[in-house]
Amino acid sequence: MKSATSAKPAPKLMSADDALARILAGVPTLAAVETPLLDALGLVLAEDVAADRDVPPFRNSAMDGYAVRGDDVASAPVELRVVGEVAAGEFPDRDVGPGEAMRIMTGAPMPDGADTVVRVEDSDNASDVVTITAATPKGISIREAGEDLKKGERILDAGTVLRAAEIGLLASVGRAQVLVRKRPRVAVFSTGDEIVDLDAPLERGQIRDSNRYTLASAVRAAGAEPWVRDIVPDSPDALRTALGEGIAADAIVTSGGVSVGDHDHLKPVLAELGKIDFWAIAIRPGRPLAFGELRDGDRRVPIFGLPGNTVSALVTFEMFVRPALLRMQGRANVARPRAKARLVEPVDKIGSLRFFARGIFDPEAGTVRLTGPQGSGILRSMSLANCLIDLPVGPSRIEKGELVDVILTEQPEVTR
């Protein structure tokens, strides 16, 4: 039976840039939460962090060798009396005087009086009287106290994306817990009577549901936590129930049901439960797309209704949902890197639509080519791609050799 509130075509398609701007303005930044340091990788710092002490806290040796006075080793060979040894984790029990040396290991504290470390390779490695076989510049191979971090110095700003190096900095100042923006939990649904789960028998007219797996993986790749839900049948009641459960998440992503067919119920049901901002964008693939929000008390839960075709779903996720999830995590930059490349083949397109063709970019040659057939149901075109070729509204044919923009979908957003 035809829904009394079936979606009608929008009078005018929205541009992709306007759509993205409205999405980014419409999603909330999630709250800050205390997180164990090793769970914070990829998240956004929600506080400024200062060093609690100098790092390193004392002068130490940058290599295995002998702690000496630089004046004694300005020329070689020279013999020095070995007056002791200090290993990492120990502390020297005496000074080093003129004509003396102390065996020292990498990371061990420098003894007073010594200002240079001679590499063990530049000596005869003796333990009583050592012969230095190569002249050594004064002050070499010493790490000064505080040369990495000074006590009280601000070392990380709020808004920093935590990579491995930042995790190491936080560890060096003793931060077992860190305040970061929450990782979004994203409910992922597929809709449609024609789709079945992977282990279900296929009846006539049915297809396996790849969208939930594709989109859940894309959610995870965006640093969010996928919450994979059930397939939702083509019925308003089933959709209402599913959205009522999904509101427990921080965002909802659905696929299917956003076009203008009799069984496309997402837009009218969402209009009952929340609000819809737009749903038609001048792009290919993926023109039908819904964006709105549900409310759970004071919480705003963004919802993205993506097309049912697999390529359309993944391209619209890449262009609109991924940036939104990054913004919800507090990211300032949510745009993939881009490059210029020359087409190695002509590309036909609809002039009134912006076309995101799946491409293979060769950075050494500065060229890009299509992955093959570009149908919106050919998921292999995405599997073979390392970029999207961004072809603008206007021309209906882009000729071989023309310079085009490519979106580097295999590279992360710049974090600085």
C-alpha positions as CSV (number, residue, x, y, z in Angstrom):
1,M,0.0,0.0,0.0
2,K,1.3,3.4,-0.8
3,S,2.3,5.5,2.1
4,A,0.2,8.6,2.6
5,T,3.3,10.6,3.4
6,S,5.6,9.2,0.7
7,A,8.5,11.5,-0.1
8,K,8.2,13.9,-3.0
9,P,11.0,15.1,-5.2
10,A,12.7,18.2,-4.0
11,P,12.1,21.2,-6.3
12,K,15.8,21.9,-6.5
13,L,18.9,19.7,-5.8
14,M,21.4,21.0,-3.3
15,S,25.1,21.3,-4.1
16,A,27.5,18.9,-2.4
17,D,29.4,21.8,-0.8
18,D,26.2,23.3,0.6
19,A,25.1,19.9,1.8
20,L,28.4,19.3,3.6
21,A,28.4,22.7,5.2
22,R,24.9,22.2,6.6
23,I,25.8,18.8,7.9
24,L,28.9,20.0,9.7
25,A,27.0,22.9,11.2
26,G,24.2,20.5,12.3
27,V,26.2,17.8,14.1
28,P,27.1,18.3,17.8
29,T,30.6,18.0,19.2
30,L,30.6,15.1,21.7
31,A,31.3,15.5,25.4
32,A,34.8,15.1,26.8
33,V,35.5,11.9,28.7
34,E,38.4,10.5,30.8
35,T,39.9,7.7,28.8
36,P,42.8,5.3,29.5
37,L,45.9,6.4,27.5
38,L,46.1,3.4,25.3
39,D,42.5,3.8,24.3
40,A,43.0,7.4,23.3
41,L,44.8,6.8,20.0
42,G,43.1,8.8,17.2
43,L,40.9,10.7,19.5
44,V,41.0,14.5,20.0
45,L,42.5,16.0,23.2
46,A,40.0,18.0,25.2
47,E,42.5,19.7,27.5
48,D,45.8,21.5,27.4
49,V,48.6,19.4,28.8
50,A,51.8,20.6,30.5
51,A,54.9,18.8,31.5
52,D,55.0,17.8,35.2
53,R,58.8,17.7,35.1
54,D,61.8,18.1,32.8
55,V,62.2,15.3,30.2
56,P,64.7,13.9,30.4
57,P,65.0,14.7,34.2
58,F,68.9,14.6,34.2
59,R,71.8,14.8,31.8
60,N,72.3,11.3,30.3
61,S,74.4,9.5,27.7
62,A,73.1,9.1,24.2
63,M,75.2,5.9,23.6
64,D,77.4,3.3,25.2
65,G,80.9,4.5,25.7
66,Y,83.0,6.6,28.1
67,A,82.0,9.8,30.0
68,V,85.1,12.1,29.8
69,R,86.2,15.7,29.8
70,G,86.1,17.0,26.3
71,D,89.5,18.7,26.7
72,D,91.1,15.3,27.3
73,V,89.9,13.8,24.0
74,A,90.4,16.8,21.6
75,S,93.2,14.7,20.0
76,A,93.9,11.0,19.8
77,P,95.2,8.6,20.7
78,V,95.1,9.3,24.4
79,E,95.0,7.1,27.5
80,L,92.6,7.7,30.4
81,R,92.2,6.0,33.7
82,V,88.8,4.3,34.1
83,V,87.3,5.3,37.5
84,G,84.0,3.5,37.5
85,E,80.9,2.5,35.5
86,V,77.3,3.7,35.4
87,A,74.4,1.8,33.8
88,A,70.9,3.0,33.0
89,G,68.9,3.2,36.2
90,E,71.9,3.8,38.4
91,F,73.6,7.0,39.4
92,P,77.4,7.7,39.3
93,D,79.1,7.6,42.7
94,R,81.9,10.1,41.9
95,D,83.0,12.9,39.6
96,V,85.2,12.5,36.6
97,G,88.4,14.5,36.9
98,P,91.2,15.4,34.3
99,G,92.7,12.3,32.7
100,E,89.8,10.1,33.9
101,A,86.9,8.3,32.2
102,M,83.9,6.4,33.4
103,R,82.2,3.6,31.4
104,I,78.6,4.6,30.7
105,M,75.6,3.0,29.1
106,T,72.9,4.6,26.9
107,G,70.5,6.5,29.1
108,A,72.6,6.5,32.2
109,P,73.1,9.8,34.1
110,M,76.3,11.7,33.3
111,P,78.8,12.0,36.2
112,D,79.7,15.5,37.3
113,G,82.9,16.8,35.6
114,A,82.2,14.9,32.4
115,D,80.9,16.8,29.4
116,T,81.5,14.4,26.5
117,V,80.8,10.8,25.7
118,V,83.3,8.8,23.5
119,R,81.7,6.0,21.6
120,V,82.9,2.6,22.6
121,E,83.8,2.0,19.0
122,D,86.3,4.8,19.3
123,S,88.2,3.1,22.1
124,D,89.9,-0.2,22.9
125,N,87.1,-0.9,25.4
126,A,89.4,-1.4,28.3
127,S,88.2,-1.5,31.9
128,D,91.2,0.0,33.7
129,V,93.1,2.3,31.4
130,V,91.2,3.0,28.2
131,T,92.8,4.2,24.9
132,I,90.7,6.7,23.0
133,T,91.5,6.0,19.3
134,A,89.6,8.9,17.7
135,A,89.4,12.6,18.5
136,T,86.0,13.4,19.9
137,P,84.2,16.8,19.7
138,K,83.5,18.3,23.1
139,G,79.8,18.0,24.2
140,I,78.9,15.2,21.9
141,S,76.5,12.4,22.6
142,I,74.9,14.0,25.7
143,R,71.2,14.6,26.2
144,E,70.7,17.6,28.4
145,A,68.1,17.7,31.2
146,G,64.8,19.1,29.8
147,E,66.0,19.1,26.2
148,D,62.7,17.4,25.2
149,L,60.3,18.9,27.6
150,K,60.6,21.7,30.3
151,K,58.7,21.4,33.5
152,G,55.5,23.6,33.3
153,E,55.8,23.9,29.5
154,R,52.5,23.3,27.6
155,I,53.3,20.4,25.4
156,L,49.9,19.6,23.8
157,D,46.9,21.8,23.0
158,A,43.3,20.9,23.3
159,G,42.1,19.9,19.8
160,T,45.2,17.9,19.1
161,V,44.6,14.5,17.4
162,L,46.4,11.9,19.4
163,R,48.8,9.9,17.2
164,A,51.5,7.5,18.5
165,A,53.9,10.3,19.2
166,E,51.4,12.3,21.2
167,I,50.5,9.1,23.2
168,G,54.3,8.8,24.0
169,L,54.4,12.5,25.1
170,L,51.5,11.9,27.4
171,A,53.1,8.8,28.8
172,S,56.4,10.7,29.4
173,V,54.5,13.2,31.7
174,G,52.7,10.4,33.6
175,R,49.2,10.7,32.1
176,A,47.6,7.3,32.5
177,Q,44.2,8.9,31.9
178,V,43.5,11.7,29.4
179,L,40.5,13.9,28.7
180,V,39.4,13.4,25.1
181,R,36.3,13.9,22.9
182,K,34.1,10.8,23.0
183,R,34.4,8.3,20.3
184,P,30.9,8.3,18.6
185,R,28.8,5.1,18.8
186,V,27.0,4.8,15.5
187,A,23.9,2.6,14.9
188,V,24.0,1.1,11.4
189,F,20.8,-0.2,9.8
190,S,20.0,-1.5,6.4
191,T,16.4,-1.2,5.1
192,G,14.4,-3.2,2.6
193,D,12.4,-6.3,2.1
194,E,14.7,-7.6,-0.6
195,I,17.8,-7.9,1.5
196,V,18.7,-10.8,3.8
197,D,21.6,-11.6,6.2
198,L,24.7,-13.4,5.0
199,D,23.8,-16.8,6.4
200,A,20.1,-16.7,5.2
201,P,19.0,-18.7,2.2
202,L,18.5,-16.5,-0.9
203,E,15.0,-16.6,-2.3
204,R,13.9,-15.2,-5.6
205,G,14.2,-11.4,-5.7
206,Q,16.5,-11.3,-2.7
207,I,20.1,-10.1,-2.3
208,R,22.6,-10.4,0.5
209,D,23.1,-7.3,2.7
210,S,26.5,-5.9,2.2
211,N,25.7,-2.4,3.2
212,R,25.7,-2.9,6.9
213,Y,29.2,-4.5,6.7
214,T,30.5,-1.9,4.3
215,L,29.2,1.0,6.3
216,A,30.1,-0.4,9.7
217,S,33.6,-0.8,8.5
218,A,33.6,2.8,7.2
219,V,32.4,3.9,10.6
220,R,35.2,2.1,12.3
221,A,37.7,3.6,9.8
222,A,36.5,7.0,10.8
223,G,37.4,6.4,14.4
224,A,33.9,5.8,15.6
225,E,32.3,2.6,17.1
226,P,29.8,0.8,14.9
227,W,26.7,-0.6,16.5
228,V,25.4,-3.0,13.9
229,R,21.6,-3.4,14.1
230,D,19.1,-5.6,12.3
231,I,17.7,-5.4,8.7
232,V,14.6,-3.2,8.9
233,P,11.7,-4.3,6.7
234,D,9.9,-1.8,4.4
235,S,7.3,-0.7,6.8
236,P,6.8,2.5,8.7
237,D,6.2,0.7,12.0
238,A,9.4,-1.4,11.7
239,L,11.3,1.8,10.9
240,R,9.8,3.6,13.9
241,T,10.8,0.7,16.2
242,A,14.3,0.6,14.8
243,L,14.9,4.4,15.2
244,G,13.5,4.2,18.7
245,E,16.2,1.7,19.5
246,G,18.9,3.5,17.5
247,I,18.4,6.8,19.4
248,A,20.6,5.3,22.2
249,A,23.6,5.8,19.8
250,D,25.4,9.1,19.1
251,A,24.5,9.0,15.4
252,I,22.4,6.8,13.1
253,V,23.3,5.6,9.6
254,T,20.8,3.9,7.5
255,S,20.9,2.7,3.9
256,G,17.9,2.4,1.5
257,G,14.5,4.0,1.7
258,V,15.5,7.6,0.8
259,S,14.2,7.8,-2.8
260,V,10.7,8.5,-4.0
261,G,9.2,5.0,-4.2
262,D,6.0,3.8,-2.5
263,H,8.1,1.9,0.1
264,D,10.7,4.6,0.8
265,H,9.5,5.5,4.4
266,L,12.6,7.1,6.0
267,K,11.8,10.7,5.3
268,P,8.1,10.7,6.4
269,V,8.9,8.6,9.5
270,L,11.8,10.9,10.4
271,A,9.6,13.9,10.0
272,E,7.3,12.4,12.7
273,L,10.1,11.6,15.1
274,G,12.5,14.4,14.6
275,K,13.3,16.7,11.7
276,I,14.7,16.5,8.2
277,D,17.0,19.1,6.8
278,F,17.5,18.0,3.2
279,W,17.6,14.9,1.1
280,A,18.5,15.5,-2.5
281,I,22.0,16.5,-3.7
282,A,23.3,17.3,-7.1
283,I,25.8,14.4,-7.2
284,R,26.3,11.1,-8.8
285,P,26.4,8.5,-7.4
286,G,24.1,9.2,-4.4
287,R,21.7,11.9,-5.3
288,P,19.0,10.8,-2.7
289,L,20.3,11.4,0.8
290,A,18.5,12.3,4.0
291,F,19.9,14.2,6.9
292,G,18.2,15.2,10.1
293,E,18.1,14.5,13.8
294,L,16.3,12.8,16.5
295,R,16.1,14.1,20.1
296,D,16.6,12.2,23.3
297,G,16.1,14.7,26.0
298,D,18.8,17.3,25.6
299,R,20.7,15.0,23.2
300,R,20.7,15.6,19.5
301,V,21.3,12.4,17.5
302,P,22.1,13.0,13.9
303,I,20.7,10.6,11.3
304,F,22.0,10.0,7.9
305,G,19.8,8.2,5.4
306,L,22.0,6.9,2.6
307,P,21.0,5.4,-0.7
308,G,20.5,1.7,-1.0
309,N,22.9,1.0,-3.9
310,T,26.2,-0.1,-2.5
311,V,28.5,2.4,-4.3
312,S,26.1,5.3,-3.6
313,A,26.0,4.4,0.1
314,L,29.8,4.3,0.4
315,V,30.5,7.4,-1.7
316,T,27.9,9.4,0.3
317,F,29.4,8.1,3.5
318,E,32.8,9.2,2.4
319,M,31.7,12.7,1.3
320,F,29.2,13.5,4.1
321,V,29.1,11.1,7.0
322,R,32.8,10.6,7.5
323,P,33.5,14.3,7.8
324,A,30.5,14.6,10.2
325,L,31.8,11.8,12.5
326,L,35.2,13.5,12.6
327,R,33.6,16.8,13.5
328,M,31.6,15.1,16.3
329,Q,35.0,13.9,17.6
330,G,36.3,17.5,17.7
331,R,38.4,17.4,14.5
332,A,39.1,20.8,13.0
333,N,40.2,19.4,9.6
334,V,37.8,16.9,8.2
335,A,38.8,17.0,4.5
336,R,40.8,14.3,2.8
337,P,44.0,15.3,1.0
338,R,43.6,16.1,-2.7
339,A,45.9,16.1,-5.7
340,K,45.8,17.1,-9.3
341,A,46.1,14.4,-12.0
342,R,45.7,14.0,-15.8
343,L,43.0,11.7,-17.1
344,V,44.3,8.8,-19.2
345,E,40.9,8.3,-20.7
346,P,37.8,10.4,-21.4
347,V,34.9,10.4,-18.9
348,D,31.3,11.0,-19.8
349,K,28.9,12.4,-17.1
350,I,25.6,14.2,-16.6
351,G,26.4,17.9,-16.9
352,S,24.1,19.0,-14.2
353,L,25.6,16.7,-11.6
354,R,28.9,16.6,-9.8
355,F,30.4,13.1,-10.5
356,F,32.6,11.2,-8.1
357,A,34.2,8.6,-10.3
358,R,36.1,5.8,-8.8
359,G,39.7,6.1,-9.9
360,I,43.3,4.7,-9.7
361,F,45.8,7.5,-9.0
362,D,49.4,7.1,-10.0
363,P,51.3,9.7,-8.0
364,E,54.6,9.1,-9.8
365,A,53.1,9.6,-13.3
366,G,50.6,12.2,-12.1
367,T,47.8,10.4,-13.8
368,V,44.4,8.9,-12.9
369,R,42.2,6.3,-14.6
370,L,38.8,4.8,-14.0
371,T,38.5,1.5,-12.1
372,G,36.2,0.2,-14.9
373,P,32.4,0.3,-15.1
374,Q,31.0,3.0,-12.8
375,G,27.5,1.7,-12.1
376,S,26.2,2.6,-8.6
377,G,25.8,-1.1,-7.8
378,I,29.3,-2.2,-8.8
379,L,31.0,-2.3,-5.4
380,R,34.2,-3.6,-7.0
381,S,34.7,-0.2,-8.5
382,M,35.3,1.0,-4.9
383,S,37.5,-1.9,-4.0
384,L,39.8,-1.2,-6.9
385,A,40.0,2.5,-6.3
386,N,42.5,4.5,-4.3
387,C,40.8,7.8,-5.0
388,L,37.6,9.6,-6.1
389,I,37.9,11.7,-9.3
390,D,35.9,14.9,-8.5
391,L,34.4,16.1,-11.7
392,P,32.4,19.3,-11.4
393,V,29.0,20.4,-12.5
394,G,29.0,21.7,-16.1
395,P,30.8,19.6,-18.7
396,S,29.2,16.4,-19.9
397,R,32.5,15.0,-21.1
398,I,36.0,15.3,-19.6
399,E,38.6,14.6,-22.3
400,K,41.7,12.4,-22.0
401,G,44.7,14.5,-20.8
402,E,42.6,17.1,-18.9
403,L,43.7,18.0,-15.4
404,V,41.3,16.9,-12.7
405,D,41.0,16.9,-8.9
406,V,41.4,13.6,-7.1
407,I,40.3,12.9,-3.5
408,L,42.9,10.6,-1.9
409,T,40.6,8.3,0.0
410,E,43.4,6.0,1.2
411,Q,45.1,8.9,3.0
412,P,44.0,10.3,6.4
413,E,42.9,13.8,7.0
414,V,45.8,16.2,7.9
415,T,45.9,16.6,11.7
416,R,48.0,19.7,11.8
